[in-house]
Amino acid sequence: MPVDGYQVALIPMDEPEAMATHELPGSAVTFEVTGLVPGSAFELFIQAQRDQHLGMPGTLRVRTLIAQPLPTHGGPLGSPTFLASPVAPASPSARGSPASPRSPVSPASPGSPGSLGSPASPVSPDASLVLPGSLGSPASPTSPRSPGSPASPGSPRSPASPRSPVSPVSPASPASPESSWSPVSPRSPEAPASPVSPRSPAFPRSPTSPKSPVSPASPMSPVLPGVPSLHDLGAKLSSYNGSLLQRLESHLRATDFPLRGNQTVPAVARAILSYLLRRSPASLRYQFLRHLHQSPHPKPQLMPGAAGEALVDLDGLRGHSETVVIRYRPLGEPEGAEGELRVPGDTAVARVPGLVPGAMYRVEVHGVVQGRVSKSYTSLVTAGVGGTSEPPIDWEHLYEMELTEPQGAMAKAAPSEEEPPHRPRLGELTASHVTPTTVQLEWNVLEGTFDSFTVQYRDAQGQPQALAVDGGSRTVTVPGLLPSRRYKFNLYGVWGRKRIGLISTDAITAPALPKEDLPSQPRLGELTASHVTPDSIQLEWSVPKGTFDSFAVQYRDAQGQLQVLPVDGGSRTVTVPGLSPSHRYKFNLYGMWGRKRVGPISTDAVTDAVIPEEQPPSEPRLGDLTASHVTPDSVQLEWSVPEGTFDSFVVQYRDEQGQPQLLPMDGDSRTVTVPGLSPSRRYKFNLYGMWGRKRVGPISTDAVTAEVKPKKKPPSEPRLGELTASHITPSSVQLEWSIAEGTFDSFTVQYKDVQGLPQVLPVDGSSRTVTVPGLSPSRRYKFNLYGMWGRKRVGPISTDAITATVELENKPSEPHLGELTASHITPDSIQLEWSVPEGTFDSFTVQYKDAQGQQQVLPVDGDSRTLTVPGLSPSRRYKFNLYGMWGRKRVGPISTDAVTAAVELEKKPLSEPRLGDLTASHVTPDSVQLEWSVPEGTFDSFVVQYKDAQGQQQVLPVDGDSRTVTVPGLSPSRRYKFNLYGMWGRKRVGPISTDAVTAAVKPEKEPLSEPSLGDLTTSHVTPDSVQLEWSVPEGSFDSFVVQYKDAQGQPQVLPVDRDSRTVTVPGLSPSRRYKFNLYGIWGRKRVGPVSTDAVTAALEPEKEPLSEPHLGEFTASHVTPDSVQLEWSVPEGTFDSFTVQYKDAQGQPQVLPVEGDSRTVTVPGLSPSRRYKFNLYGMWGRKRVGPISTDAVTAAVESEKEPPSEPRLGDLTASHVTPDSVQLEWSVPEGSFDSFVVQYKDAQGQPQVLPVDGDSRTVTVPGLSPSRRYKFNLYGMWGRKRLGPVSTDTVTGEGFCVPCLCLLHDLVLQLGGFGVRHVPGSLSHQGNGYISWPLTGEWKDG
């Protein structure tokens, strides 16, 4: 899988702060750094980058050294060379000394196993220059200590190796200097006729060791460059006791192997051995496994192989048959569905390909001699599943019991490891979701955590079966069972190397469905080949009856190896890639139906011949690079390409901090704007052209960014003039003012209403007049006008005015409403019309409830007689109430009902619309504007997806007519990737993508000095309030605080905003002296105080009111199922306010306040068909008068049709599986749901919830982790009820990071001896779930 680039960090071990970072393009394959100090140690970190994300780092410790002259077996000496050698940690194998009986060789011997990583064994140049193909060579013809030397203590003819008298590479000779990591390959041309060459007649094949796993004819070379083979690993770990797995665990513990996440040492060791076994060639894997047994196999042995393969050990039949026949079929399949494989009688190991990964097969093996069949052997085997996960259960026994070498070496015992303090405990095991062929098991863990679990049971034939489950799971579905059969399931917990348990449960599978309910077996039609090219063929087929779960295409490649290509069940065509030109291929297509394989159908095709290509074009050339359109923060670069074409370009430069920056461009570009630069700074820009995997250039240019033009000095602070009042009516006053100097952004008028509550009236900055409405007649008002200038409030200027008296004889009569009708009805809107037969209203209000039952209010001006209500739902009944507002009184309502129109089904568009280009512009520190085009068709809507600064997925919906959107809430100086999807019906088209980096935040200037407070004065003194005014002669404060003591002597605090210079202190007592302290708050500092004293005014004796008002009649009207309108009269006097009290349906008391001028109120939120008692109180000063009461019964709800029956969920399936997403599909066989909810657990085990609307039958779950099993539960929401769940399991695709490769990398560093000259450059995907990263390096003994 390609990557965008790499980040490399080189850290000197003795001076970590001198770290240097480098960025490499994705096409880089090497990394060189020069100018380092010889003999210094460095730590190297390498991370691959793709889509702004970094992969897991690779770590390497290296030391520079000066190479010594290189001996060439009689040739001239080589020149000195600088190399890098890994710094290996101390290993237990370094404890070997010359006195050790198992290490007779000197510690300086480069081949001594006892000198692994020993300080006394310096790495010599002749041991570091190893060709990658020579790793693991059995012998070295140019070794300084030749095996043929009589003085060699480890000679093959030495009595020190009695168990292998003629084997030059016996793996059990720890004292032998012929290490498997030979400095020079046996095929080296420097010594073609060496007397000790492995191909020399002096070393014929030993008659007593015909099965040597490392014979000279087949060296066990490593499967990857720089990775040890199994034999090399055994030799390196020979100083430990136990099996190879136990010795590897001991080594990992002794060297403090770095564990990642929740890894354990046993799991890491098993993963490494599993990886090496699976990646070894079949013959070498066979030899290694066979020679780990203490006795030969008496009959054929079966074991899992690579993905979709099984291995058959035929050692017991070798030499006894002319031909060996292997027949196999999936377990549970009828006779006749088996496959057959014939191999020669001397075959040591046979590979059975083309199997279903993870499926159980019954395999029968027999020999044929002169046409007669020999004894038959039958066994069961599970086909390999591939990957680098832990091996199947039957391999674990092999690791623990058989991974010991035939000639083991005695050594010190490995250091013991203390057992973890808390032993985990299993809880209960239960069975659920039982079908005719499956049972779902669930269990809990009472304490601690397990590494994994194992489920064991016996199948219908009585054969034991085992199912491995990861340690984070608490449920598993056991497949492949038979109907109406009792099964007993045992669950074990695996904790380190211990198996804890067991817990058990029994379950009986459900009866099989009747034959008429079972779908008939599907049939395959014809298979044809088309679109033939030299390296690919497109296959097409038909399915005349039924449907298949999946398909499999089988064919043999140019080397005769069987290949299997899986295809999903919905496909009817597939392109077979990687073929050879002019070659005939036969393709077999199988259909997978449940666990049965149907077919095959076949076709032949010959690939086209390769048309000789024209001479590849010559390397392109870069022309000139120039800079133009220079601004303070950007430079536009332009270049030419006088000859040829490039695949892409890269601009490199260093930012203000000296960090290298890369800007990639596509190959068609000839200009680019470099953003995010600093003003008045010189930049050097280098442009490279990418041509294939080669980087051409650079061409360079310098540019100096423009200066930032100094902003004009802000104008001086404006000043307010005079404020006057005019056009006074009983309910309004017109205010006029002037501006003596400057301009304001806006104005604010402040005054107190008749209840004494402060009111604020905003006015725009260009106005010089405003009318203040809603005043009371014959009342004095004081108006304060403030001017807003930026964030500062200037003023106030003030004026007083008394509203006019109401002339009773001219008071118009109360208007009344006519009829309300509905017209122009659409699926989402209704037009309302009404009449006013008498009088006029100030305004109207339309009330209705939306589709969710929420109350909606729509205001309308008094001159209107029609209104269109938008945003309604189709095919829904609405009730609309219209009220007329007349002064402070609400008249009405008048009502009407209407049903919105149904949505007409639109015709399907002729073709799917297409998305064009997505670009980013108007970039600020916290937002980016996106623009896109739609070259063809139209979309219903769009969706923008991106990840925020915390890495959380964000979704921004956009309507279908838009072509631009601004993404808010971003973080400064951060790169974002935006994906745009077009929604067309129920299909998601796209995405198209673009990257953008938000702008940097400009630092604000530090305030010059601490502000200071001026004088504090008092004005507008009343019996219960004092107005304070102050000035700030210098600077500005964040806020102010006024402190004083009330009449009881309690301290009071009054906060004031930063722009205010005046405040009215309320709630004071008459004729009392108060001292006021004012503090300014500046950051976290309190400045001041400034103080002043004031005496509140005395109370003027009020005239005794004539008499206490009293309440009249109280009635209920306009009764609906959920509301009642109350009306009352006041025959004498006036009240300040009213209070309505009643009890709701739950018996809880409710209070509804009403202003003093009102004589009617509507009580909402009542329950239908219920009697309510309402009490009305009048508030007169501090006295409560009343109550007067009335009863009312709310109207009954019109009976609705019986709701439909409860809906049902169908099946839930997973498809379109990628490494980070899964598409779920489900059916609803009966009824309909309001919405759905998908629940699952993420990679950290945290539950996640994904809501889905009720019309959807598919959803894509994003943000998953690669190669991980997920269980998805789907619930249907029906009213307030949750139905379900229905469930499905799936495993995400393989990602681009292979954990075991990282483990092997760390292991290579710990085992020592790998010297790196060039750092890995590019990852390449091998097509089988593995990723290769080429290394250029050498193994170094010692």
Summary of the structure (lengths in Angstrom):
residues: 1342
radius of gyration: 43.6
end to end distance: 35.9
largest distance: 138.9
contacts: 4023
relative contact order: 0.07
helix: 7%
strand: 42%
